[in-house]
Amino acid sequence: MSGWFELSNSSDGQFRFVLKAGNAETILSSELYKARSGAENGIASVQANCALDERYERKEASNGKPFFNLKAGNHQVIGTSQMYASEASRDKGIESVKTNGSTTTIKDLTA
């Protein structure tokens, strides 16, 4: 089974999306958007940029845990991964976004 996006509301009425892998694990999370259209544009940006390795910023958190950001062509962060136990795990997460990020399946949880 391939992955999908979930579009949802935050507790304060803003919008966010997550990208789920085929096993339902969240592999990328967005920032909060004031308007639904912003979140939808974010999904479109993931779809457009996920296959490009140069769009992934491999980072390390202050606690030493590896993670990554997916960035658009204008260098704005589109989404952020979870924290991983190792760089190898993080790199598998990037491969999962490359595999699943082009999906056109969007589950609308805003209703």
N, C-alpha and C positions, 0 to 999 in steps of 0.2 A: 504494500500500500504506500502510495506517495504522500507527501506532506500537504499541509494546508495552512492558511492564515486564519486567525480568529480576530475579529474586530469586536471590541467591547468598550463599555463605559467604565470610567474610574468612579470612585465614590463621590467626587466633586463635580461629576457631570462632563468631564473631559473624555476624550477618546484615546484609545491605544490599540496597538495590534501586537500579536505574537505570531511567530512562525513555528509550527509544530512539525516534527519529523513523523514518519509513518507509524512510529511506535507511540505517538502522542506526547513525546517529550518536547518541552519548549527549547528551541535552539537559538532563537533571536527574539529580543523584546524591544519595542519602540519606546520613545519618549512619550509624554502626554501631549495631545493636540487639543486646542480649544474647539476646533470645528471638525466634524466628521470628514469633510473633504481633505483636510490636512492628513489624517490617518490613511485615507484612501490613496492620496498621493505618495505617502510613505511606502505603502504596499507596492505601488507601481515602481517606485524607485528601487526597492529590493529586487523585484522581478527583473529590472533593467541592469542592475549592477552585480548581482550575486555571482555570476560566472567569471567575473574579472578579478584575478588574484590580487592585483595591485590595489583594489578597493578595501582590502582587509588590513586593518591596523592591529598587529599582534602586540599585546600589552601585558604588563604584570601589575597587579594591584599592590597596594602598600603592605598587604599581608603575605606577599610573595606568590599569590595564586595567579596563574595565567588566565587571560580572557582575551576577547577580541571585539573590535567595533567594525561594522560594515559602513563604509562611507560612500557618499555620492561623488560624482565628478567634481562638484564644487567644494569638496572636503568636509561637508556637513555630515555628522553621524546620523545614519538612518536607523541603526539598531545595534544593540549590545548583547553579548552572550552572557551566559552564566559564568561563574568562577569554576575553573577546572583544577584537578589535582596535579596535572602535569602538562608540559608543552605538547606532548604527543596527543593527549586527550583533547586539548584545545584545537590542535590541527585537524583531528577527526571531526570536531564540531564545525570547523570551517568547511570541510568537505561535505558535511551534511547540509549546510546552508547552500553550498553550490549546487547540490543535488536537488534539494527541495524548494529553493527560493523562487524558481521560475513557475511554480504551480499557479494555476488560475482559480483554484478552489478557495473560496473565502466563506467562512462560517460567520454569519452576522449574529452576534450575541447581544446587540444593543437593544433589542425589542423587549 
